[in-house]
Amino acid sequence: MAGEPGADELSGGRDLYVGHCAICHGLDGTGQGPLAQAMKIVPADLTQIAVKHAGEFPDAKVRDVIRNGGAVLGHGSTAMLPWGLYFSERRNPDLAKARIKALTEYIKSIQQGSAPGR
C-alpha cells in the first residue's frame, strides 16, 4: 500500500528511538526509561498517542514535537529537547526530515489499545 513505511524505515526509526528516546521513554515506549525516576516531569507514554487522539495517530503533531521539542503547543511541557537540528547532519534539512519521519513511523508502529490511523 502506498504511504506505508518499509522495513528499512521502521528499522531506522527503531534505531533512532533506541539511541535517543528510550533513555526517557523506555524501550517499550511506556515512559519508564532509566531516567524517568529522576525526572521532575514523567515522560509521555508514547504507546498511547493514538488512543489520546480518538484512535488517530497525529503524524504532523508528533513530527513537530520531535523537531521542536516540548515547546510545541499542547505537548504539556518544555522538558523534551528539540531534536530537529541534532538530526540534521551539517544542517541538512532533508536528512533531518527523513530521520524525523522514520522515528515518527516507528512510534506509530508501537501504538497500543486502539488501531492507529494509518
Accessible surface in RSA format (square Angstrom, percent):
REM  Atomic radii and reference values for relative SASA: ProtOr
REM  Chains: A
REM  Algorithm: Lee & Richards
REM  Probe-radius: 1.40
REM  Slices: 20
REM RES _ NUM      All-atoms   Total-Side   Main-Chain    Non-polar    All polar
REM                ABS   REL    ABS   REL    ABS   REL    ABS   REL    ABS   REL
RES MET A   1   192.57  99.7 121.12  80.2  71.45 170.1 117.97 100.3  74.60  98.8
RES ALA A   2   103.99  95.6  69.52 107.3  34.47  78.4  81.00 114.1  22.99  60.9
RES GLY A   3    76.08  93.8   0.00   N/A  76.08  93.8  44.38 121.8  31.69  71.0
RES GLU A   4    77.36  44.4  55.37  41.9  21.99  52.4  25.99  50.3  51.37  41.9
RES PRO A   5    33.15  24.2  15.20  13.9  17.95  65.2  17.54  14.5  15.61  97.0
RES GLY A   6    41.75  51.5   0.00   N/A  41.75  51.5  35.77  98.2   5.98  13.4
RES ALA A   7    85.30  78.4  66.09 102.0  19.20  43.7  71.80 101.1  13.49  35.7
RES ASP A   8   129.88  91.0 118.27 117.7  11.62  27.5  37.88  89.1  92.01  91.8
RES GLU A   9    42.29  24.3  32.43  24.5   9.85  23.5  27.27  52.8  15.01  12.3
RES LEU A  10    52.51  29.2  51.78  37.0   0.73   1.8  51.98  36.5   0.53   1.4
RES SER A  11    60.55  51.2  53.31  71.1   7.25  16.7  29.66  63.2  30.89  43.3
RES GLY A  12    28.82  35.5   0.00   N/A  28.82  35.5  27.13  74.5   1.69   3.8
RES GLY A  13     0.00   0.0   0.00   N/A   0.00   0.0   0.00   0.0   0.00   0.0
RES ARG A  14   114.74  48.2 114.74  58.5   0.00   0.0  31.61  43.2  83.12  50.4
RES ASP A  15    93.91  65.8  82.86  82.5  11.05  26.1  28.86  67.9  65.04  64.9
RES LEU A  16    30.87  17.2  29.21  20.9   1.66   4.2  30.76  21.6   0.11   0.3
RES TYR A  17     0.28   0.1   0.28   0.2   0.00   0.0   0.28   0.2   0.00   0.0
RES VAL A  18    62.57  41.2  49.74  45.0  12.83  30.9  49.74  43.2  12.83  34.8
RES GLY A  19    57.34  70.7   0.00   N/A  57.34  70.7  28.75  78.9  28.59  64.0
RES HIS A  20    45.54  24.9  35.08  24.4  10.47  26.8  16.99  17.5  28.55  33.2
RES CYS A  21    15.86  12.0  11.93  13.3   3.93   9.2   4.38  11.1  11.47  12.4
RES ALA A  22     7.70   7.1   6.91  10.7   0.80   1.8   7.15  10.1   0.55   1.5
RES ILE A  23    85.19  48.5  80.91  60.3   4.28  10.3  83.22  59.9   1.97   5.3
RES CYS A  24    29.26  22.1  29.26  32.6   0.00   0.0   5.65  14.3  23.61  25.5
RES HIS A  25    21.45  11.7  21.45  14.9   0.00   0.0  12.06  12.4   9.39  10.9
RES GLY A  26     4.09   5.0   0.00   N/A   4.09   5.0   4.09  11.2   0.00   0.0
RES LEU A  27   119.30  66.4 102.60  73.4  16.71  42.0 102.83  72.2  16.47  44.3
RES ASP A  28    88.56  62.0  72.97  72.6  15.59  36.9  47.17 111.0  41.39  41.3
RES GLY A  29     0.00   0.0   0.00   N/A   0.00   0.0   0.00   0.0   0.00   0.0
RES THR A  30    48.60  34.6  40.80  41.4   7.80  18.6  36.77  49.4  11.83  17.9
RES GLY A  31     0.18   0.2   0.00   N/A   0.18   0.2   0.18   0.5   0.00   0.0
RES GLN A  32   114.68  64.1  92.06  67.3  22.62  53.9  43.66  92.9  71.02  53.9
RES GLY A  33     5.19   6.4   0.00   N/A   5.19   6.4   0.53   1.5   4.65  10.4
RES PRO A  34   106.54  77.6  71.79  65.4  34.75 126.3  84.90  70.1  21.64 134.5
RES LEU A  35    84.75  47.2  84.62  60.5   0.13   0.3  84.75  59.5   0.00   0.0
RES ALA A  36    10.30   9.5   4.27   6.6   6.03  13.7   4.53   6.4   5.77  15.3
RES GLN A  37   163.08  91.2 132.00  96.5  31.08  74.0  58.88 125.3 104.21  79.0
RES ALA A  38    87.07  80.1  48.65  75.1  38.42  87.4  59.30  83.5  27.78  73.6
RES MET A  39    65.84  34.1  45.41  30.1  20.43  48.6  51.09  43.4  14.75  19.5
RES LYS A  40   210.18 102.5 169.07 103.7  41.11  97.9 120.13 108.1  90.05  95.9
RES ILE A  41    90.13  51.3  84.58  63.0   5.55  13.4  87.67  63.1   2.46   6.7
RES VAL A  42   106.67  70.2  91.43  82.8  15.24  36.7  91.43  79.4  15.24  41.3
RES PRO A  43    13.44   9.8   1.35   1.2  12.09  43.9   9.61   7.9   3.83  23.8
RES ALA A  44    47.18  43.4  33.38  51.5  13.79  31.4  43.51  61.3   3.67   9.7
RES ASP A  45    43.31  30.3  37.51  37.3   5.80  13.7  15.97  37.6  27.34  27.3
RES LEU A  46    18.92  10.5  18.92  13.5   0.00   0.0  18.92  13.3   0.00   0.0
RES THR A  47     6.32   4.5   6.24   6.3   0.08   0.2   3.76   5.0   2.56   3.9
RES GLN A  48    48.96  27.4  48.96  35.8   0.00   0.0  16.28  34.6  32.68  24.8
RES ILE A  49    25.69  14.6  24.78  18.5   0.91   2.2  25.69  18.5   0.00   0.0
RES ALA A  50     0.09   0.1   0.09   0.1   0.00   0.0   0.09   0.1   0.00   0.0
RES VAL A  51    63.08  41.5  47.97  43.4  15.11  36.4  49.31  42.8  13.77  37.4
RES LYS A  52   146.87  71.7 111.89  68.7  34.98  83.3  79.81  71.8  67.07  71.4
RES HIS A  53    68.13  37.2  56.45  39.2  11.68  29.9  55.27  57.0  12.86  15.0
RES ALA A  54   101.85  93.6  60.81  93.9  41.04  93.4  77.90 109.7  23.95  63.5
RES GLY A  55    13.57  16.7   0.00   N/A  13.57  16.7   9.42  25.8   4.15   9.3
RES GLU A  56   107.54  61.7 107.34  81.2   0.20   0.5  47.96  92.8  59.57  48.6
RES PHE A  57     9.59   4.8   0.00   0.0   9.59  25.0   0.00   0.0   9.59  27.5
RES PRO A  58    29.53  21.5  17.10  15.6  12.43  45.2  29.53  24.4   0.00   0.0
RES ASP A  59    33.08  23.2  30.26  30.1   2.82   6.7  14.15  33.3  18.93  18.9
RES ALA A  60    59.32  54.5  55.70  86.0   3.63   8.2  56.29  79.3   3.04   8.1
RES LYS A  61    70.71  34.5  65.28  40.1   5.43  12.9  44.77  40.3  25.94  27.6
RES VAL A  62    13.07   8.6  11.83  10.7   1.24   3.0  13.07  11.4   0.00   0.0
RES ARG A  63    75.10  31.5  75.10  38.3   0.00   0.0  11.68  16.0  63.43  38.4
RES ASP A  64    53.43  37.4  53.43  53.2   0.00   0.0   2.95   6.9  50.49  50.3
RES VAL A  65    16.00  10.5  16.00  14.5   0.00   0.0  16.00  13.9   0.00   0.0
RES ILE A  66     7.59   4.3   7.59   5.7   0.00   0.0   7.59   5.5   0.00   0.0
RES ARG A  67    81.43  34.2  77.17  39.3   4.25  10.1  38.93  53.2  42.49  25.8
RES ASN A  68    74.48  51.4  62.97  60.9  11.51  27.7  17.74  42.7  56.75  54.9
RES GLY A  69     0.35   0.4   0.00   N/A   0.35   0.4   0.35   1.0   0.00   0.0
RES GLY A  70     4.04   5.0   0.00   N/A   4.04   5.0   0.00   0.0   4.04   9.1
RES ALA A  71    76.82  70.6  48.62  75.0  28.20  64.1  51.60  72.7  25.22  66.8
RES VAL A  72    29.92  19.7  20.23  18.3   9.69  23.3  27.12  23.6   2.80   7.6
RES LEU A  73   171.08  95.3 151.94 108.7  19.14  48.1 157.51 110.6  13.57  36.5
RES GLY A  74    58.35  72.0   0.00   N/A  58.35  72.0  31.33  86.0  27.03  60.5
RES HIS A  75    58.35  31.9  33.67  23.4  24.68  63.1  30.24  31.2  28.11  32.7
RES GLY A  76    75.83  93.5   0.00   N/A  75.83  93.5  40.85 112.1  34.98  78.4
RES SER A  77    22.78  19.3  10.13  13.5  12.66  29.2  20.46  43.6   2.32   3.3
RES THR A  78   111.10  79.0  88.80  90.0  22.30  53.1  54.66  73.4  56.43  85.3
RES ALA A  79    53.10  48.8  22.50  34.7  30.60  69.6  33.95  47.8  19.15  50.7
RES MET A  80    44.86  23.2  34.17  22.6  10.69  25.5  34.84  29.6  10.02  13.3
RES LEU A  81   116.69  65.0 114.38  81.8   2.31   5.8 114.97  80.7   1.73   4.6
RES PRO A  82    80.45  58.6  67.46  61.5  12.99  47.2  67.46  55.7  12.99  80.7
RES TRP A  83    44.03  17.7  44.03  21.3   0.00   0.0  37.27  19.9   6.76  11.0
RES GLY A  84     8.14  10.0   0.00   N/A   8.14  10.0   6.89  18.9   1.25   2.8
RES LEU A  85   114.50  63.8 101.72  72.8  12.78  32.1 104.61  73.5   9.89  26.6
RES TYR A  86   139.98  65.4 116.35  66.2  23.62  61.5  85.68  64.4  54.29  66.9
RES PHE A  87     2.45   1.2   2.38   1.5   0.08   0.2   2.45   1.5   0.00   0.0
RES SER A  88    15.97  13.5   6.13   8.2   9.84  22.7   4.80  10.2  11.17  15.6
RES GLU A  89    95.63  54.9  86.83  65.7   8.80  21.0  29.64  57.3  65.99  53.9
RES ARG A  90   224.19  94.1 184.99  94.3  39.20  93.3  78.37 107.1 145.82  88.4
RES ARG A  91   178.80  75.1 161.01  82.1  17.79  42.4  67.70  92.5 111.10  67.3
RES ASN A  92    62.70  43.2  58.68  56.7   4.02   9.7  12.84  30.9  49.86  48.2
RES PRO A  93    90.50  66.0  85.60  78.0   4.90  17.8  89.98  74.3   0.52   3.2
RES ASP A  94   106.07  74.3  99.74  99.3   6.33  15.0  30.06  70.7  76.01  75.8
RES LEU A  95    50.48  28.1  46.01  32.9   4.47  11.2  50.09  35.2   0.39   1.1
RES ALA A  96     9.44   8.7   9.44  14.6   0.00   0.0   9.44  13.3   0.00   0.0
RES LYS A  97   129.82  63.3 125.98  77.3   3.84   9.1  73.54  66.2  56.29  60.0
RES ALA A  98    57.02  52.4  45.65  70.4  11.37  25.9  52.52  74.0   4.50  11.9
RES ARG A  99    68.24  28.7  66.67  34.0   1.57   3.7  12.83  17.5  55.41  33.6
RES ILE A 100     2.17   1.2   2.17   1.6   0.00   0.0   2.17   1.6   0.00   0.0
RES LYS A 101    96.09  46.9  96.06  58.9   0.03   0.1  73.69  66.3  22.40  23.9
RES ALA A 102    10.73   9.9  10.73  16.6   0.00   0.0  10.73  15.1   0.00   0.0
RES LEU A 103     0.84   0.5   0.84   0.6   0.00   0.0   0.84   0.6   0.00   0.0
RES THR A 104     0.65   0.5   0.65   0.7   0.00   0.0   0.65   0.9   0.00   0.0
RES GLU A 105    17.69  10.2  16.63  12.6   1.06   2.5   0.20   0.4  17.49  14.3
RES TYR A 106    25.75  12.0  25.75  14.7   0.00   0.0  12.20   9.2  13.55  16.7
RES ILE A 107     6.35   3.6   6.35   4.7   0.00   0.0   6.35   4.6   0.00   0.0
RES LYS A 108    21.05  10.3  21.05  12.9   0.00   0.0   3.42   3.1  17.64  18.8
RES SER A 109    41.48  35.1  17.52  23.4  23.96  55.2  12.24  26.1  29.24  41.0
RES ILE A 110    25.62  14.6  22.84  17.0   2.79   6.7  25.58  18.4   0.04   0.1
RES GLN A 111    16.14   9.0   0.07   0.1  16.07  38.3   0.01   0.0  16.14  12.2
RES GLN A 112   100.08  56.0  97.02  70.9   3.06   7.3  26.68  56.8  73.40  55.7
RES GLY A 113    78.78  97.2   0.00   N/A  78.78  97.2  36.67 100.6  42.12  94.3
RES SER A 114    42.28  35.7  24.91  33.2  17.36  40.0  22.21  47.3  20.07  28.1
RES ALA A 115    89.88  82.6  65.46 101.0  24.42  55.5  71.20 100.3  18.68  49.5
RES PRO A 116    20.76  15.1  12.04  11.0   8.72  31.7  12.04   9.9   8.72  54.2
RES GLY A 117    19.72  24.3   0.00   N/A  19.72  24.3  15.45  42.4   4.27   9.6
RES ARG A 118   149.02  62.6  84.56  43.1  64.46 153.5  56.16  76.8  92.85  56.3
END  Absolute sums over single chains surface
CHAIN  1 A     7089.2       5451.6       1637.5       4254.5       2834.7
END  Absolute sums over all chains
TOTAL          7089.2       5451.6       1637.5       4254.5       2834.7
